[in-house]
Amino acid sequence: MKKKQGIVVLVITALVLGLLGFTCAVGFGPTGTGAAKNIKTGLDLSGGVSITYETSDPNSSSEDMSDTIYKLQQRVAEYSNESQVYQEGTNRINIEIPGVSDANTILQDLGTPGALYFISQNAADGTTANYVWSDTDGNYVLNRSLEEMEADGSIIMNGNDVKSAEAGARQNQTGTGNDYIVSLTLTEEGTEKFAEATTSAYQNSESIGIYYDGEFVSVPRVNEPITGGQCEITGSATMEEAKNLASFIRIGGLKLELNELRSNVVGAQLGVDAIRTSLIAGAIGLAIVILFMIIVYLVPGIVAGIALLIYTGLVLLLLNAFDLTLTLPGIAGIILGIGMAVDANVIIYARIREEVTAGKSVKGAIHSGFKKAMSAILDGNITTLIAAAVLGWLGTGSVRGFAMTLALGIVVSMFTALVVSRFVINALYAVGIRDAKFYAREKKQKTYDFIGKKKIFFIISIVLILVAPVTMGVMGAQGKGALNYSLEFKGGTSTTVTFPEDMTIADLDSQVKPVVQEVTGDANISTQKVVGSNEVVIKTRSLNVEERQELNQLLISEFGVDEATIVAENISSTVSKEMRNDAVLAVVVATICMLLYIWFRFKDVRFASSAVLALIHDVLVVLGFYAVARISVGNTFIACMLTIVGYSINATIVIFDRIRENMVGVRNDEQLKEVVNTSISQTLTRSIYTSLTTFVMVAVLFILGVSSIREFAMPIMAGIICGAYSSVCVTGSLWYVMKTKLKGSKAKK
């Protein structure tokens, strides 16, 4: 790169930084398009809409309730991955959708949940009509009962067989207006059912009735057999009518018929302070990390700082662009992304320093540093990206939200490290910053005998791993519960209270929660304000009758609440059994995919198996931390564990990449031991620096954050320490033991 080109690159970089800073801080236009303040946030950070439905059958089975809750969760995910659906009382279902302020719009779009059936025009005998036109009602009505039709196969399919339904418009054949249609996509099973039914209906010139919530919403005639799983319903007079029909079909696959009981706009669970302190903590943490990088790596550290600022700006911009919902788990994904962005820069600049120290010219060291760091960065990031893709595909709720922000962060971090950093550092060299002292300080590489201490490391790891089952067993035996499950996992009691005066989030935290804790003896308390009223929803662990009465009396005596306005209901967990199963399946599949990728890239299954064993080690150790510290296990628990998995695998890949590079010419176990020790020692500063910078980001969040954020940050800090320990002390030793004990072709296949 020539000097003029270098100047141009630096000017463009400065302009990009300025533009990103302006966009994130202010945005464009009257609404501030692109500004960080416009990022969609979850219920925990900004509130949303709460809708309560009641089942038509007051004696609905628990299986039907669970099935309906899970399906509703899938349907409301189109508004936000962070939407929550849970049971209230015995026959009510609550839906909470973040980032929305108009309950009526949601209700119109969602429709009224009810039973949906696709019914053939005639019974199987071909002579009895299943439905007929009624001049009195001005619509089609059933001629036979649903039970009769279901028994003889007249009900072709129900809402469970419909994957999606979307309203649309297209120009009619005369070109004078629009036809309004509803496009259906069927499931695999629904496709087979519908193909058979429409073929028969077409041959007999019959219609198929769409029966929803006790009436026919459409009775389209079949113009041709539909075999591809895609079909259109025509005949809607207006777009509004088409949208309503699409909404009916989308929501109609539920086992239970539901009626709307109430809807409210609710405030944030954490309040403005949580967002403000998180932003301040993020800014302070980022500033400390950049300063640290400059002190350690000099000019490359300045470049790393620029890359990190661009990374942060791009992530905030893309969160807006992709309309992603940001919650505490999402913040975890971004923190991990920052850690990996720092890591990529550390790998590169550590390589450059090695090359300069070895006597290469600065220009040659820069070129060689990026080239040698490429494989470690790509392998580490792609491995984590695979995990994010699987989690986004199979996960639901907060797992999917975490996966999306993590994937976004990984892609941006790779771009800033491999593209932005390369251009900027070469530009600085081109404009005249060429002295080797600006790029590296001489440092003698010391080799540590990690393999010689492997037994000690293994014993320490076994003890740490045993902490989890032992503590969980003891706590369970004492009746305290193996883990301190939060409301999201085990449900509890929801108490709705109307206070005589308006209570702010700060008031709820400082005044109301301590009073509630007197009764519950548990700090796991969630409060939500109903916007436009003095009504507050307090969610706690399950309370018995005596505890509910005690809480009522305290609310009356402390705040002057009218007892008639206090309503308590049992609520189910917001993380359903199906969602937990989805999360477990996603993690298992992601782990297998990571194992296969590492096996493919390193051509040795022992690399993959030792990496996965280290992941299991880290997860179990952090689980033990949860058990000992009694930190509540909720939605953030899943995000925390996923963060640790992503962080740990990335650190392990870097060490394995160096072992692979140093393996040339190894002939015996003694040389292999030396290679492993040398490789871990060569990457030791990288492991320490990356762990330290990521730890600093989370530690500042812990120090400045509100109580719920501290509870979220603490296990991540423990996970960072554990991940650094396992990567440096355990994975290399595990691989060495496998390599020396499992010799032969079997281990290489």
Secondary structure as GFF3:
##gff-version 3
##sequence-region A 1 749
A	DSSP	alpha_helix	3	25	.	.	.	ID=ss1
A	DSSP	three_ten_helix	36	38	.	.	.	ID=ss2
A	DSSP	alpha_helix	43	46	.	.	.	ID=ss3
A	DSSP	beta_strand	48	55	.	.	.	ID=ss4
A	DSSP	alpha_helix	62	76	.	.	.	ID=ss5
A	DSSP	beta_strand	84	88	.	.	.	ID=ss6
A	DSSP	beta_strand	92	98	.	.	.	ID=ss7
A	DSSP	alpha_helix	103	110	.	.	.	ID=ss8
A	DSSP	beta_strand	116	120	.	.	.	ID=ss9
A	DSSP	beta_strand	131	134	.	.	.	ID=ss10
A	DSSP	beta_strand	139	142	.	.	.	ID=ss11
A	DSSP	alpha_helix	146	152	.	.	.	ID=ss12
A	DSSP	beta_strand	155	158	.	.	.	ID=ss13
A	DSSP	three_ten_helix	159	161	.	.	.	ID=ss14
A	DSSP	beta_strand	162	171	.	.	.	ID=ss15
A	DSSP	beta_strand	178	186	.	.	.	ID=ss16
A	DSSP	alpha_helix	188	203	.	.	.	ID=ss17
A	DSSP	beta_strand	208	212	.	.	.	ID=ss18
A	DSSP	beta_strand	215	218	.	.	.	ID=ss19
A	DSSP	beta_strand	230	236	.	.	.	ID=ss20
A	DSSP	alpha_helix	239	251	.	.	.	ID=ss21
A	DSSP	beta_strand	258	266	.	.	.	ID=ss22
A	DSSP	alpha_helix	272	297	.	.	.	ID=ss23
A	DSSP	alpha_helix	299	321	.	.	.	ID=ss24
A	DSSP	alpha_helix	328	357	.	.	.	ID=ss25
A	DSSP	alpha_helix	362	394	.	.	.	ID=ss26
A	DSSP	alpha_helix	398	415	.	.	.	ID=ss27
A	DSSP	pi_helix	416	420	.	.	.	ID=ss28
A	DSSP	alpha_helix	421	430	.	.	.	ID=ss29
A	DSSP	three_ten_helix	436	438	.	.	.	ID=ss30
A	DSSP	three_ten_helix	451	453	.	.	.	ID=ss31
A	DSSP	alpha_helix	454	477	.	.	.	ID=ss32
A	DSSP	alpha_helix	487	490	.	.	.	ID=ss33
A	DSSP	beta_strand	492	498	.	.	.	ID=ss34
A	DSSP	alpha_helix	505	507	.	.	.	ID=ss35
A	DSSP	pi_helix	508	512	.	.	.	ID=ss36
A	DSSP	alpha_helix	513	520	.	.	.	ID=ss37
A	DSSP	beta_strand	526	529	.	.	.	ID=ss38
A	DSSP	beta_strand	535	540	.	.	.	ID=ss39
A	DSSP	alpha_helix	545	559	.	.	.	ID=ss40
A	DSSP	three_ten_helix	563	565	.	.	.	ID=ss41
A	DSSP	beta_strand	567	571	.	.	.	ID=ss42
A	DSSP	alpha_helix	577	602	.	.	.	ID=ss43
A	DSSP	alpha_helix	605	629	.	.	.	ID=ss44
A	DSSP	alpha_helix	635	662	.	.	.	ID=ss45
A	DSSP	alpha_helix	669	682	.	.	.	ID=ss46
A	DSSP	alpha_helix	684	704	.	.	.	ID=ss47
A	DSSP	alpha_helix	707	725	.	.	.	ID=ss48
A	DSSP	pi_helix	726	731	.	.	.	ID=ss49
A	DSSP	alpha_helix	732	741	.	.	.	ID=ss50
A	DSSP	alpha_helix	745	748	.	.	.	ID=ss51
###
